[in-house]
């Protein structure tokens, strides 16, 4: 297993991703610069968080036009696993790999906290190992998932919502939605289930010393590749 961790100007969670994958998940991981145009030799792709291009346009909009993203589209079309976290989720939406968009938090404030997640779909690489409510950190200013009515109905009907914000017992309540996302959506998969985008940071929750290891249950999905 060898995971490509993409790097763009402004990425700042790429080191978190690389270290968690190597040290805590036990898979190979290598940086790939955004100007590369191929992903030969890799089994999965991690699009990390950060502030690509300073978020000077829409978050992730410029990064989604980088040469590497054409390779990511081909990689995903072949059914291979791609995960985008925080800014990476924004990039995947801007690149057309996932529907909808991430807008400014309803509070109009940057939110840095731990939140609770429940699994809405257990049929993907990323959710099969998750058997309980998770506590995962977030850090974003534009994490409010929005979509038009038809798109929202489609992703719900097709079971493509991967994670929802919830309370510690899995209860849905606006108090536990940190950014105002529609239908409490915290993460989505594509139609095939191999591409996951999520705002919370599983790569920051793989060590007890960092406050918890629940992120391992999500990233452990990489062990299913080829299974």
N, C-alpha and C positions, 0 to 999 in steps of 0.2 A: 504494500500500500504506500503510495506516494501522493501527497496532497500539495497542490499548487496554492500558495498564499499570495494573492495578488497585491501589488503595491502601486499606488497612485501618488502623485504629489498631494500631500495633505493627509494621507493615511496615518493613523496613529494607534490603531489596534492590531496592526499586522504582527508586531512582536508578541502580543498576548496570544494571538492565534497560533503562531509558530510554536511557542513554548508549550502551550497547553496540549497541542496535538502530539508533539514529540515526547514530552515528559509525562503527561498524565493519561493520554489516550493510547500512546505507544505505537503511533504510526509515523512514517516518514513524512517530512514536510519541507518544502523549499520555497523561497521567495521567487516570484515572477514579476518583472517590471511591466508596467502597463503598455509599453511600446512594443513588447513582443507580440508576435502574431500567430503563435502555435502553442499547443499544450501537449506535445508529444512526450510520452513517458510518464504522464500523470494519470492517476486513477480517480481523483476528485479535485474540486476547486472550492476554496474558501475566499469569499469576497469580504474583507474585514471592514470594521467601522473606522470612523475618523471624520475628517472634513475635507474630502477630496476637492481640490482646487478652491479651498477656502469657502465652499458653499456660496460662491459669489453669484451664481445663477440660481437655478433650483438645485436642491441637494442631490448630488449624484448625476446631474444632467450632463455635465462635461465628461465625467469619467465614463459614462455609458457610451460615449463616442470613441473611446480609446481603441487602438488596434486589437488589444487582447480580448475585447468584448465580442468581436466577431468569432474568435476562437471559442469563447465561452458558449456562444449560441450554438455552434456546431457540436461542442462537447455535450451540452444539455440535450440537443436533438437526438444524439446517439443514446440517450437514456442514462448517461453517467451522472453521478451526484454532484450537485452544486449547492452550496449554502452561502447566503449573504446575510450578514448581521449588521443591524443598525444602519450606518451609511451604506453598507453592502446591500441591504434590503432596498434602500432607495435607488441604488444603481441598477439592481435587477428589475425594478419597476420601470425606471427610465429607459432601460434597454429593451423593454417589451417581453421580458422573460416571465414576468408576473403581472397580473392586472392591478389596476388601481394606482394610487399615489400616496405618498406620505407628506402631510402638511404640518404647519406649525401647530404645536400643542394647543389645546383649547385654553389653557391657562396663560398662553403667550409667554411662558417661562421655560427655561431649561430645567429639566428634571433629572436628578441623580439620586437613585434610591434602589432599594430591593423591592421587587413585586412578586406576586404569586401568579403562576400559570397553570391552567388546566389543559389537557390534551383534548382536542376536538376530533382528531382523525388519527387512528393508530395503524394505518395501512402503508405508511411511507417508511423509507430508511430511517428517517429522523425521529419517528414517534413510536416505533414498535417496542422500544425498550422502556418507555415512560409509563409507569404504572401507578403514579401518584401525582398529587399537586406539587409543583416545583417552586422553589424560591430562587430567583435569578435577578442579577442587577440590571438596571437600565441607566442610560446616560444620553439624553437626546433633547433637542429643542424642536425638532420636526418629526414627531413619531406618530402623529394622528392619522391612522389609516382611513382613507376615503375612497369611494367608488360610486359611480352612478347606480341608480336603482337596479337596472338590468344586470350589470356586472355583479353587484352585491348578491342579488338573488341567485345568479348562476354559480358563484363560488360556494354559496351556502348549499344549494341543491346538489352540487357535485361533490360535496364533502371535502372541499379544498382548504377549509380553515384548519390549520394545524394546531394553533394555540390561541387561547383566549385569556385575557386578564381576568383574575378572579380574586376571591378572598382565600384565606388559608385553608378553608374546608371545601373549596371549589365553588363557593356561592358567587353568583353574578350580581353585582351591585355597582352602580356608578361610582361609589366611593373608592372602589378598587381599580378603576380604569384611570391610569395616570396621565393620559393625554387626550382623551375624548374620542378614541378610535371607534368607528362604526362597529356595532355588534361586538364590542370588546375584543376585536381582532388584534392579536399580537404577532401572528405568524401565518403565512400561507404557503401552500405547495402548488406546483403547476399541475396540469392535467395528468401527467404520468407519475407524479409524486416524487420525482428525483431532484427537483429544484425546490429548495426551501428558502424563504425570506422571513426574517424575524427581527423585531426591534430589540428585545432583551439580549444580553450578552452571555451565552453559555460558556464561551472560552474564558470568562472571568469568574467562573464558578466551578473550577475543577480541582481546587485545593481547599482543604479545611482551614488552612491558615489565612485564606482570602475571604473566609466567611461562609463557605459551603461548597459542596461538590455536586450539586444537582445538575450542573451543566454537562457532566459526564454522561448522563442518561441520554442526552440529545446527541452529543458527538460520538457516542458509542455506536450510532447507526453506521458509521464508517466500517465497522467490523462486518456488516452485512453485505458489503459490496462484493459481488461475485458469488454470494451464497445462494 
